[in-house]
Amino acid sequence: MKANVFIEFYGNQIDEKKFISDAKKLWTDMGNKASDLKSMKLYVKPEDNKVYCVFNEDETGSYYIEQAE
């Protein structure tokens, strides 16, 4: 079975894969190695226009959601 998840808010539609790839980029931009990422939880909060991340159960970060043009 193949499943796709799309989050729609404020006239935008974003595929879950985009959230995951942006979070992985945040992880490496924070100075970490991609191979050190073992788990990731993402909390999408449209009212803040942000995604909050928990990496490897203890490291946190966040980023703004890119708006579609």
N, CA, C, O and CB atoms as a CASP TS submission, in Angstrom:
PFRMAT TS
TARGET T0000
AUTHOR 0000-0000-0000
METHOD Language model
MODEL 1
PARENT N/A
ATOM      1  N   MET     1       0.831  -1.181   0.000  1.00  0.00           N
ATOM      2  CA  MET     1       0.000   0.000   0.000  1.00  0.00           C
ATOM      3  C   MET     1       0.873   1.240   0.000  1.00  0.00           C
ATOM      4  O   MET     1       1.865   1.310   0.725  1.00  0.00           O
ATOM      5  CB  MET     1      -0.944   0.000   1.201  1.00  0.00           C
ATOM      6  N   LYS     2       0.510   2.199  -0.800  1.00  0.00           N
ATOM      7  CA  LYS     2       1.210   3.472  -0.835  1.00  0.00           C
ATOM      8  C   LYS     2       0.296   4.529  -0.242  1.00  0.00           C
ATOM      9  O   LYS     2      -0.890   4.587  -0.566  1.00  0.00           O
ATOM     10  CB  LYS     2       1.640   3.847  -2.284  1.00  0.00           C
ATOM     11  N   ALA     3       0.846   5.357   0.620  1.00  0.00           N
ATOM     12  CA  ALA     3       0.057   6.426   1.240  1.00  0.00           C
ATOM     13  C   ALA     3       0.784   7.751   1.075  1.00  0.00           C
ATOM     14  O   ALA     3       2.013   7.802   1.115  1.00  0.00           O
ATOM     15  CB  ALA     3      -0.203   6.130   2.745  1.00  0.00           C
ATOM     16  N   ASN     4       0.033   8.807   0.893  1.00  0.00           N
ATOM     17  CA  ASN     4       0.561  10.161   0.844  1.00  0.00           C
ATOM     18  C   ASN     4      -0.191  11.001   1.854  1.00  0.00           C
ATOM     19  O   ASN     4      -1.400  10.855   2.029  1.00  0.00           O
ATOM     20  CB  ASN     4       0.447  10.765  -0.581  1.00  0.00           C
ATOM     21  N   VAL     5       0.536  11.877   2.511  1.00  0.00           N
ATOM     22  CA  VAL     5      -0.085  12.793   3.458  1.00  0.00           C
ATOM     23  C   VAL     5       0.220  14.212   2.992  1.00  0.00           C
ATOM     24  O   VAL     5       1.371  14.554   2.719  1.00  0.00           O
ATOM     25  CB  VAL     5       0.428  12.545   4.923  1.00  0.00           C
ATOM     26  N   PHE     6      -0.816  15.026   2.906  1.00  0.00           N
ATOM     27  CA  PHE     6      -0.669  16.425   2.544  1.00  0.00           C
ATOM     28  C   PHE     6      -1.263  17.265   3.658  1.00  0.00           C
ATOM     29  O   PHE     6      -2.341  16.959   4.169  1.00  0.00           O
ATOM     30  CB  PHE     6      -1.350  16.737   1.180  1.00  0.00           C
ATOM     31  N   ILE     7      -0.572  18.304   4.028  1.00  0.00           N
ATOM     32  CA  ILE     7      -1.090  19.233   5.022  1.00  0.00           C
ATOM     33  C   ILE     7      -1.540  20.476   4.271  1.00  0.00           C
ATOM     34  O   ILE     7      -0.777  21.064   3.505  1.00  0.00           O
ATOM     35  CB  ILE     7      -0.014  19.576   6.125  1.00  0.00           C
ATOM     36  N   GLU     8      -2.784  20.866   4.499  1.00  0.00           N
ATOM     37  CA  GLU     8      -3.330  22.053   3.845  1.00  0.00           C
ATOM     38  C   GLU     8      -3.637  23.106   4.898  1.00  0.00           C
ATOM     39  O   GLU     8      -4.251  22.822   5.926  1.00  0.00           O
ATOM     40  CB  GLU     8      -4.604  21.705   3.028  1.00  0.00           C
ATOM     41  N   PHE     9      -3.198  24.327   4.620  1.00  0.00           N
ATOM     42  CA  PHE     9      -3.448  25.434   5.535  1.00  0.00           C
ATOM     43  C   PHE     9      -3.218  26.742   4.800  1.00  0.00           C
ATOM     44  O   PHE     9      -2.323  26.853   3.963  1.00  0.00           O
ATOM     45  CB  PHE     9      -2.543  25.339   6.791  1.00  0.00           C
ATOM     46  N   TYR    10      -4.028  27.715   5.121  1.00  0.00           N
ATOM     47  CA  TYR    10      -3.888  29.065   4.563  1.00  0.00           C
ATOM     48  C   TYR    10      -3.657  29.058   3.047  1.00  0.00           C
ATOM     49  O   TYR    10      -2.833  29.819   2.540  1.00  0.00           O
ATOM     50  CB  TYR    10      -2.738  29.785   5.246  1.00  0.00           C
ATOM     51  N   GLY    11      -4.370  28.218   2.343  1.00  0.00           N
ATOM     52  CA  GLY    11      -4.266  28.184   0.891  1.00  0.00           C
ATOM     53  C   GLY    11      -3.052  27.439   0.355  1.00  0.00           C
ATOM     54  O   GLY    11      -2.806  27.468  -0.851  1.00  0.00           O
ATOM     55  N   ASN    12      -2.294  26.781   1.204  1.00  0.00           N
ATOM     56  CA  ASN    12      -1.106  26.031   0.792  1.00  0.00           C
ATOM     57  C   ASN    12      -1.342  24.539   0.975  1.00  0.00           C
ATOM     58  O   ASN    12      -2.151  24.121   1.803  1.00  0.00           O
ATOM     59  CB  ASN    12       0.134  26.481   1.594  1.00  0.00           C
ATOM     60  N   GLN    13      -0.635  23.758   0.202  1.00  0.00           N
ATOM     61  CA  GLN    13      -0.654  22.306   0.351  1.00  0.00           C
ATOM     62  C   GLN    13       0.788  21.828   0.299  1.00  0.00           C
ATOM     63  O   GLN    13       1.504  22.097  -0.666  1.00  0.00           O
ATOM     64  CB  GLN    13      -1.531  21.616  -0.761  1.00  0.00           C
ATOM     65  N   ILE    14       1.212  21.116   1.339  1.00  0.00           N
ATOM     66  CA  ILE    14       2.585  20.636   1.408  1.00  0.00           C
ATOM     67  C   ILE    14       2.567  19.137   1.698  1.00  0.00           C
ATOM     68  O   ILE    14       1.863  18.668   2.593  1.00  0.00           O
ATOM     69  CB  ILE    14       3.396  21.406   2.494  1.00  0.00           C
ATOM     70  N   ASP    15       3.347  18.410   0.931  1.00  0.00           N
ATOM     71  CA  ASP    15       3.492  16.965   1.088  1.00  0.00           C
ATOM     72  C   ASP    15       4.358  16.681   2.318  1.00  0.00           C
ATOM     73  O   ASP    15       5.291  17.431   2.604  1.00  0.00           O
ATOM     74  CB  ASP    15       4.117  16.323  -0.192  1.00  0.00           C
ATOM     75  N   GLU    16       4.057  15.614   3.038  1.00  0.00           N
ATOM     76  CA  GLU    16       4.834  15.253   4.216  1.00  0.00           C
ATOM     77  C   GLU    16       6.322  15.090   3.898  1.00  0.00           C
ATOM     78  O   GLU    16       7.172  15.355   4.748  1.00  0.00           O
ATOM     79  CB  GLU    16       4.291  13.970   4.818  1.00  0.00           C
ATOM     80  N   LYS    17       6.635  14.656   2.682  1.00  0.00           N
ATOM     81  CA  LYS    17       8.034  14.460   2.298  1.00  0.00           C
ATOM     82  C   LYS    17       8.814  15.767   2.346  1.00  0.00           C
ATOM     83  O   LYS    17      10.004  15.772   2.663  1.00  0.00           O
ATOM     84  CB  LYS    17       8.120  13.855   0.898  1.00  0.00           C
ATOM     85  N   LYS    18       8.147  16.874   2.031  1.00  0.00           N
ATOM     86  CA  LYS    18       8.792  18.194   2.088  1.00  0.00           C
ATOM     87  C   LYS    18       9.142  18.542   3.530  1.00  0.00           C
ATOM     88  O   LYS    18      10.229  19.056   3.794  1.00  0.00           O
ATOM     89  CB  LYS    18       7.869  19.287   1.479  1.00  0.00           C
ATOM     90  N   PHE    19       8.236  18.268   4.466  1.00  0.00           N
ATOM     91  CA  PHE    19       8.528  18.528   5.872  1.00  0.00           C
ATOM     92  C   PHE    19       9.727  17.699   6.339  1.00  0.00           C
ATOM     93  O   PHE    19      10.596  18.194   7.056  1.00  0.00           O
ATOM     94  CB  PHE    19       7.295  18.220   6.740  1.00  0.00           C
ATOM     95  N   ILE    20       9.758  16.449   5.927  1.00  0.00           N
ATOM     96  CA  ILE    20      10.848  15.558   6.337  1.00  0.00           C
ATOM     97  C   ILE    20      12.174  16.014   5.750  1.00  0.00           C
ATOM     98  O   ILE    20      13.176  16.059   6.465  1.00  0.00           O
ATOM     99  CB  ILE    20      10.554  14.115   5.910  1.00  0.00           C
ATOM    100  N   SER    21      12.205  16.352   4.474  1.00  0.00           N
ATOM    101  CA  SER    21      13.464  16.790   3.857  1.00  0.00           C
ATOM    102  C   SER    21      13.939  18.115   4.451  1.00  0.00           C
ATOM    103  O   SER    21      15.139  18.303   4.648  1.00  0.00           O
ATOM    104  CB  SER    21      13.294  16.929   2.334  1.00  0.00           C
ATOM    105  N   ASP    22      13.012  19.041   4.742  1.00  0.00           N
ATOM    106  CA  ASP    22      13.398  20.314   5.369  1.00  0.00           C
ATOM    107  C   ASP    22      13.948  20.088   6.776  1.00  0.00           C
ATOM    108  O   ASP    22      14.891  20.764   7.187  1.00  0.00           O
ATOM    109  CB  ASP    22      12.193  21.275   5.423  1.00  0.00           C
ATOM    110  N   ALA    23      13.368  19.145   7.513  1.00  0.00           N
ATOM    111  CA  ALA    23      13.847  18.843   8.861  1.00  0.00           C
ATOM    112  C   ALA    23      15.242  18.208   8.809  1.00  0.00           C
ATOM    113  O   ALA    23      16.097  18.525   9.637  1.00  0.00           O
ATOM    114  CB  ALA    23      12.857  17.903   9.587  1.00  0.00           C
ATOM    115  N   LYS    24      15.473  17.326   7.854  1.00  0.00           N
ATOM    116  CA  LYS    24      16.796  16.723   7.700  1.00  0.00           C
ATOM    117  C   LYS    24      17.837  17.787   7.365  1.00  0.00           C
ATOM    118  O   LYS    24      18.969  17.732   7.845  1.00  0.00           O
ATOM    119  CB  LYS    24      16.773  15.640   6.607  1.00  0.00           C
ATOM    120  N   LYS    25      17.449  18.744   6.548  1.00  0.00           N
ATOM    121  CA  LYS    25      18.356  19.851   6.215  1.00  0.00           C
ATOM    122  C   LYS    25      18.654  20.673   7.461  1.00  0.00           C
ATOM    123  O   LYS    25      19.799  21.069   7.676  1.00  0.00           O
ATOM    124  CB  LYS    25      17.746  20.752   5.111  1.00  0.00           C
ATOM    125  N   LEU    26      17.651  20.935   8.279  1.00  0.00           N
ATOM    126  CA  LEU    26      17.866  21.653   9.534  1.00  0.00           C
ATOM    127  C   LEU    26      18.869  20.906  10.401  1.00  0.00           C
ATOM    128  O   LEU    26      19.769  21.514  10.980  1.00  0.00           O
ATOM    129  CB  LEU    26      16.538  21.840  10.291  1.00  0.00           C
ATOM    130  N   TRP    27      18.716  19.594  10.491  1.00  0.00           N
ATOM    131  CA  TRP    27      19.625  18.762  11.282  1.00  0.00           C
ATOM    132  C   TRP    27      21.076  18.961  10.840  1.00  0.00           C
ATOM    133  O   TRP    27      21.957  19.180  11.672  1.00  0.00           O
ATOM    134  CB  TRP    27      19.235  17.279  11.161  1.00  0.00           C
ATOM    135  N   THR    28      21.319  18.885   9.545  1.00  0.00           N
ATOM    136  CA  THR    28      22.696  19.048   9.061  1.00  0.00           C
ATOM    137  C   THR    28      23.151  20.504   9.163  1.00  0.00           C
ATOM    138  O   THR    28      24.329  20.762   9.412  1.00  0.00           O
ATOM    139  CB  THR    28      22.813  18.563   7.606  1.00  0.00           C
ATOM    140  N   ASP    29      22.246  21.451   8.975  1.00  0.00           N
ATOM    141  CA  ASP    29      22.598  22.873   9.125  1.00  0.00           C
ATOM    142  C   ASP    29      22.983  23.199  10.570  1.00  0.00           C
ATOM    143  O   ASP    29      23.698  24.169  10.823  1.00  0.00           O
ATOM    144  CB  ASP    29      21.422  23.767   8.680  1.00  0.00           C
ATOM    145  N   MET    30      22.509  22.390  11.511  1.00  0.00           N
ATOM    146  CA  MET    30      22.853  22.571  12.921  1.00  0.00           C
ATOM    147  C   MET    30      24.235  22.000  13.235  1.00  0.00           C
ATOM    148  O   MET    30      24.675  22.023  14.384  1.00  0.00           O
ATOM    149  CB  MET    30      21.799  21.910  13.814  1.00  0.00           C
ATOM    150  N   GLY    31      24.918  21.487  12.208  1.00  0.00           N
ATOM    151  CA  GLY    31      26.271  20.969  12.382  1.00  0.00           C
ATOM    152  C   GLY    31      26.359  19.476  12.636  1.00  0.00           C
ATOM    153  O   GLY    31      27.420  18.971  13.003  1.00  0.00           O
ATOM    154  N   ASN    32      25.269  18.774  12.446  1.00  0.00           N
ATOM    155  CA  ASN    32      25.240  17.332  12.675  1.00  0.00           C
ATOM    156  C   ASN    32      25.460  16.573  11.371  1.00  0.00           C
ATOM    157  O   ASN    32      25.229  17.102  10.283  1.00  0.00           O
ATOM    158  CB  ASN    32      23.906  16.916  13.313  1.00  0.00           C
ATOM    159  N   LYS    33      25.908  15.334  11.495  1.00  0.00           N
ATOM    160  CA  LYS    33      26.059  14.451  10.345  1.00  0.00           C
ATOM    161  C   LYS    33      24.720  13.789  10.043  1.00  0.00           C
ATOM    162  O   LYS    33      24.003  13.397  10.963  1.00  0.00           O
ATOM    163  CB  LYS    33      27.157  13.384  10.601  1.00  0.00           C
ATOM    164  N   ALA    34      24.381  13.664   8.778  1.00  0.00           N
ATOM    165  CA  ALA    34      23.132  13.009   8.379  1.00  0.00           C
ATOM    166  C   ALA    34      23.066  11.597   8.940  1.00  0.00           C
ATOM    167  O   ALA    34      21.994  11.137   9.332  1.00  0.00           O
ATOM    168  CB  ALA    34      23.002  12.977   6.845  1.00  0.00           C
ATOM    169  N   SER    35      24.201  10.905   8.983  1.00  0.00           N
ATOM    170  CA  SER    35      24.222   9.523   9.464  1.00  0.00           C
ATOM    171  C   SER    35      23.962   9.410  10.969  1.00  0.00           C
ATOM    172  O   SER    35      23.673   8.320  11.462  1.00  0.00           O
ATOM    173  CB  SER    35      25.556   8.890   9.133  1.00  0.00           C
ATOM    174  N   ASP    36      24.061  10.512  11.697  1.00  0.00           N
ATOM    175  CA  ASP    36      23.808  10.497  13.144  1.00  0.00           C
ATOM    176  C   ASP    36      22.332  10.668  13.485  1.00  0.00           C
ATOM    177  O   ASP    36      21.951  10.548  14.650  1.00  0.00           O
ATOM    178  CB  ASP    36      24.610  11.591  13.820  1.00  0.00           C
ATOM    179  N   LEU    37      21.506  10.944  12.499  1.00  0.00           N
ATOM    180  CA  LEU    37      20.075  11.118  12.745  1.00  0.00           C
ATOM    181  C   LEU    37      19.408   9.746  12.801  1.00  0.00           C
ATOM    182  O   LEU    37      19.345   9.037  11.797  1.00  0.00           O
ATOM    183  CB  LEU    37      19.419  12.007  11.642  1.00  0.00           C
ATOM    184  N   LYS    38      18.916   9.382  13.971  1.00  0.00           N
ATOM    185  CA  LYS    38      18.305   8.063  14.185  1.00  0.00           C
ATOM    186  C   LYS    38      16.787   8.124  14.285  1.00  0.00           C
ATOM    187  O   LYS    38      16.101   7.175  13.905  1.00  0.00           O
ATOM    188  CB  LYS    38      18.864   7.435  15.441  1.00  0.00           C
ATOM    189  N   SER    39      16.252   9.244  14.798  1.00  0.00           N
ATOM    190  CA  SER    39      14.799   9.396  14.896  1.00  0.00           C
ATOM    191  C   SER    39      14.443  10.876  14.796  1.00  0.00           C
ATOM    192  O   SER    39      15.254  11.762  15.068  1.00  0.00           O
ATOM    193  CB  SER    39      14.259   8.787  16.229  1.00  0.00           C
ATOM    194  N   MET    40      13.203  11.100  14.396  1.00  0.00           N
ATOM    195  CA  MET    40      12.763  12.472  14.194  1.00  0.00           C
ATOM    196  C   MET    40      11.256  12.533  14.407  1.00  0.00           C
ATOM    197  O   MET    40      10.504  11.727  13.858  1.00  0.00           O
ATOM    198  CB  MET    40      13.150  12.986  12.773  1.00  0.00           C
ATOM    199  N   LYS    41      10.828  13.499  15.212  1.00  0.00           N
ATOM    200  CA  LYS    41       9.403  13.770  15.390  1.00  0.00           C
ATOM    201  C   LYS    41       9.169  15.196  14.919  1.00  0.00           C
ATOM    202  O   LYS    41       9.903  16.113  15.287  1.00  0.00           O
ATOM    203  CB  LYS    41       8.943  13.568  16.894  1.00  0.00           C
ATOM    204  N   LEU    42       8.143  15.371  14.105  1.00  0.00           N
ATOM    205  CA  LEU    42       7.823  16.696  13.581  1.00  0.00           C
ATOM    206  C   LEU    42       6.439  17.105  14.055  1.00  0.00           C
ATOM    207  O   LEU    42       5.488  16.326  13.988  1.00  0.00           O
ATOM    208  CB  LEU    42       7.899  16.715  12.035  1.00  0.00           C
ATOM    209  N   TYR    43       6.341  18.315  14.525  1.00  0.00           N
ATOM    210  CA  TYR    43       5.074  18.883  14.979  1.00  0.00           C
ATOM    211  C   TYR    43       4.784  20.093  14.115  1.00  0.00           C
ATOM    212  O   TYR    43       5.420  21.137  14.257  1.00  0.00           O
ATOM    213  CB  TYR    43       5.117  19.266  16.502  1.00  0.00           C
ATOM    214  N   VAL    44       3.822  19.950  13.221  1.00  0.00           N
ATOM    215  CA  VAL    44       3.461  21.015  12.290  1.00  0.00           C
ATOM    216  C   VAL    44       2.422  21.895  12.977  1.00  0.00           C
ATOM    217  O   VAL    44       1.361  21.418  13.380  1.00  0.00           O
ATOM    218  CB  VAL    44       2.913  20.436  10.929  1.00  0.00           C
ATOM    219  N   LYS    45       2.735  23.171  13.107  1.00  0.00           N
ATOM    220  CA  LYS    45       1.840  24.097  13.792  1.00  0.00           C
ATOM    221  C   LYS    45       1.527  25.260  12.841  1.00  0.00           C
ATOM    222  O   LYS    45       2.209  26.285  12.862  1.00  0.00           O
ATOM    223  CB  LYS    45       2.477  24.614  15.132  1.00  0.00           C
ATOM    224  N   PRO    46       0.487  25.090  12.005  1.00  0.00           N
ATOM    225  CA  PRO    46       0.168  26.113  11.005  1.00  0.00           C
ATOM    226  C   PRO    46      -0.092  27.498  11.591  1.00  0.00           C
ATOM    227  O   PRO    46       0.249  28.500  10.962  1.00  0.00           O
ATOM    228  CB  PRO    46      -1.030  25.685  10.223  1.00  0.00           C
ATOM    229  N   GLU    47      -0.684  27.577  12.776  1.00  0.00           N
ATOM    230  CA  GLU    47      -0.985  28.897  13.329  1.00  0.00           C
ATOM    231  C   GLU    47       0.286  29.679  13.669  1.00  0.00           C
ATOM    232  O   GLU    47       0.243  30.906  13.759  1.00  0.00           O
ATOM    233  CB  GLU    47      -1.853  28.755  14.574  1.00  0.00           C
ATOM    234  N   ASP    48       1.405  28.995  13.858  1.00  0.00           N
ATOM    235  CA  ASP    48       2.703  29.655  14.062  1.00  0.00           C
ATOM    236  C   ASP    48       3.507  29.717  12.764  1.00  0.00           C
ATOM    237  O   ASP    48       4.555  30.360  12.707  1.00  0.00           O
ATOM    238  CB  ASP    48       3.512  28.919  15.141  1.00  0.00           C
ATOM    239  N   ASN    49       3.009  29.047  11.725  1.00  0.00           N
ATOM    240  CA  ASN    49       3.716  28.913  10.453  1.00  0.00           C
ATOM    241  C   ASN    49       5.087  28.249  10.662  1.00  0.00           C
ATOM    242  O   ASN    49       6.062  28.593   9.995  1.00  0.00           O
ATOM    243  CB  ASN    49       3.885  30.297   9.784  1.00  0.00           C
ATOM    244  N   LYS    50       5.141  27.290  11.605  1.00  0.00           N
ATOM    245  CA  LYS    50       6.407  26.643  11.939  1.00  0.00           C
ATOM    246  C   LYS    50       6.248  25.134  12.073  1.00  0.00           C
ATOM    247  O   LYS    50       5.157  24.604  12.285  1.00  0.00           O
ATOM    248  CB  LYS    50       6.969  27.222  13.230  1.00  0.00           C
ATOM    249  N   VAL    51       7.388  24.474  11.939  1.00  0.00           N
ATOM    250  CA  VAL    51       7.498  23.046  12.224  1.00  0.00           C
ATOM    251  C   VAL    51       8.505  22.920  13.363  1.00  0.00           C
ATOM    252  O   VAL    51       9.625  23.423  13.275  1.00  0.00           O
ATOM    253  CB  VAL    51       7.942  22.207  10.940  1.00  0.00           C
ATOM    254  N   TYR    52       8.095  22.249  14.421  1.00  0.00           N
ATOM    255  CA  TYR    52       8.961  22.013  15.573  1.00  0.00           C
ATOM    256  C   TYR    52       9.475  20.579  15.479  1.00  0.00           C
ATOM    257  O   TYR    52       8.708  19.655  15.207  1.00  0.00           O
ATOM    258  CB  TYR    52       8.200  22.262  16.933  1.00  0.00           C
ATOM    259  N   CYS    53      10.774  20.398  15.704  1.00  0.00           N
ATOM    260  CA  CYS    53      11.420  19.111  15.496  1.00  0.00           C
ATOM    261  C   CYS    53      12.063  18.611  16.786  1.00  0.00           C
ATOM    262  O   CYS    53      12.602  19.385  17.577  1.00  0.00           O
ATOM    263  CB  CYS    53      12.468  19.214  14.387  1.00  0.00           C
ATOM    264  N   VAL    54      11.992  17.298  16.973  1.00  0.00           N
ATOM    265  CA  VAL    54      12.743  16.633  18.036  1.00  0.00           C
ATOM    266  C   VAL    54      13.578  15.563  17.334  1.00  0.00           C
ATOM    267  O   VAL    54      13.044  14.632  16.731  1.00  0.00           O
ATOM    268  CB  VAL    54      11.782  16.010  19.163  1.00  0.00           C
ATOM    269  N   PHE    55      14.885  15.715  17.425  1.00  0.00           N
ATOM    270  CA  PHE    55      15.813  14.785  16.781  1.00  0.00           C
ATOM    271  C   PHE    55      16.411  13.856  17.833  1.00  0.00           C
ATOM    272  O   PHE    55      16.824  14.301  18.903  1.00  0.00           O
ATOM    273  CB  PHE    55      16.935  15.553  16.025  1.00  0.00           C
ATOM    274  N   ASN    56      16.453  12.577  17.523  1.00  0.00           N
ATOM    275  CA  ASN    56      17.083  11.577  18.393  1.00  0.00           C
ATOM    276  C   ASN    56      16.591  11.690  19.836  1.00  0.00           C
ATOM    277  O   ASN    56      17.351  11.477  20.782  1.00  0.00           O
ATOM    278  CB  ASN    56      18.605  11.728  18.353  1.00  0.00           C
ATOM    279  N   GLU    57      15.328  12.023  19.988  1.00  0.00           N
ATOM    280  CA  GLU    57      14.641  12.065  21.282  1.00  0.00           C
ATOM    281  C   GLU    57      15.088  13.187  22.223  1.00  0.00           C
ATOM    282  O   GLU    57      14.468  13.370  23.270  1.00  0.00           O
ATOM    283  CB  GLU    57      14.833  10.768  21.969  1.00  0.00           C
ATOM    284  N   ASP    58      16.149  13.951  21.888  1.00  0.00           N
ATOM    285  CA  ASP    58      16.588  14.957  22.859  1.00  0.00           C
ATOM    286  C   ASP    58      17.050  16.290  22.282  1.00  0.00           C
ATOM    287  O   ASP    58      17.157  17.263  23.029  1.00  0.00           O
ATOM    288  CB  ASP    58      17.680  14.399  23.652  1.00  0.00           C
ATOM    289  N   GLU    59      17.323  16.370  21.008  1.00  0.00           N
ATOM    290  CA  GLU    59      17.776  17.626  20.413  1.00  0.00           C
ATOM    291  C   GLU    59      16.598  18.265  19.671  1.00  0.00           C
ATOM    292  O   GLU    59      15.871  17.577  18.955  1.00  0.00           O
ATOM    293  CB  GLU    59      18.991  17.391  19.446  1.00  0.00           C
ATOM    294  N   THR    60      16.412  19.557  19.838  1.00  0.00           N
ATOM    295  CA  THR    60      15.258  20.224  19.241  1.00  0.00           C
ATOM    296  C   THR    60      15.678  21.330  18.283  1.00  0.00           C
ATOM    297  O   THR    60      16.802  21.832  18.323  1.00  0.00           O
ATOM    298  CB  THR    60      14.364  20.795  20.326  1.00  0.00           C
ATOM    299  N   GLY    61      14.747  21.684  17.432  1.00  0.00           N
ATOM    300  CA  GLY    61      14.922  22.785  16.497  1.00  0.00           C
ATOM    301  C   GLY    61      13.577  23.115  15.880  1.00  0.00           C
ATOM    302  O   GLY    61      12.590  22.416  16.110  1.00  0.00           O
ATOM    303  N   SER    62      13.542  24.167  15.108  1.00  0.00           N
ATOM    304  CA  SER    62      12.306  24.535  14.420  1.00  0.00           C
ATOM    305  C   SER    62      12.659  25.315  13.165  1.00  0.00           C
ATOM    306  O   SER    62      13.761  25.848  13.033  1.00  0.00           O
ATOM    307  CB  SER    62      11.370  25.365  15.344  1.00  0.00           C
ATOM    308  N   TYR    63      11.708  25.373  12.255  1.00  0.00           N
ATOM    309  CA  TYR    63      11.887  26.172  11.045  1.00  0.00           C
ATOM    310  C   TYR    63      10.525  26.661  10.577  1.00  0.00           C
ATOM    311  O   TYR    63       9.490  26.067  10.878  1.00  0.00           O
ATOM    312  CB  TYR    63      12.597  25.353   9.925  1.00  0.00           C
ATOM    313  N   TYR    64      10.557  27.766   9.829  1.00  0.00           N
ATOM    314  CA  TYR    64       9.315  28.306   9.260  1.00  0.00           C
ATOM    315  C   TYR    64       8.916  27.507   8.042  1.00  0.00           C
ATOM    316  O   TYR    64       9.763  27.046   7.276  1.00  0.00           O
ATOM    317  CB  TYR    64       9.473  29.795   8.892  1.00  0.00           C
ATOM    318  N   ILE    65       7.623  27.349   7.875  1.00  0.00           N
ATOM    319  CA  ILE    65       7.084  26.639   6.729  1.00  0.00           C
ATOM    320  C   ILE    65       7.171  27.546   5.518  1.00  0.00           C
ATOM    321  O   ILE    65       6.726  28.693   5.556  1.00  0.00           O
ATOM    322  CB  ILE    65       5.624  26.184   6.982  1.00  0.00           C
ATOM    323  N   GLU    66       7.746  27.026   4.442  1.00  0.00           N
ATOM    324  CA  GLU    66       7.827  27.782   3.192  1.00  0.00           C
ATOM    325  C   GLU    66       6.440  27.909   2.595  1.00  0.00           C
ATOM    326  O   GLU    66       5.704  26.928   2.495  1.00  0.00           O
ATOM    327  CB  GLU    66       8.794  27.104   2.188  1.00  0.00           C
ATOM    328  N   GLN    67       6.093  29.101   2.205  1.00  0.00           N
ATOM    329  CA  GLN    67       4.802  29.329   1.569  1.00  0.00           C
ATOM    330  C   GLN    67       4.913  29.053   0.068  1.00  0.00           C
ATOM    331  O   GLN    67       5.887  29.444  -0.574  1.00  0.00           O
ATOM    332  CB  GLN    67       4.311  30.779   1.827  1.00  0.00           C
ATOM    333  N   ALA    68       3.921  28.386  -0.472  1.00  0.00           N
ATOM    334  CA  ALA    68       3.875  28.142  -1.923  1.00  0.00           C
ATOM    335  C   ALA    68       3.567  29.449  -2.623  1.00  0.00           C
ATOM    336  O   ALA    68       2.797  30.268  -2.123  1.00  0.00           O
ATOM    337  CB  ALA    68       2.811  27.056  -2.289  1.00  0.00           C
ATOM    338  N   GLU    69       4.171  29.637  -3.777  1.00  0.00           N
ATOM    339  CA  GLU    69       3.929  30.865  -4.536  1.00  0.00           C
ATOM    340  C   GLU    69       3.069  30.605  -5.726  1.00  0.00           C
ATOM    341  O   GLU    69       2.763  31.529  -6.480  1.00  0.00           O
ATOM    342  CB  GLU    69       5.223  31.489  -4.976  1.00  0.00           C
TER
END
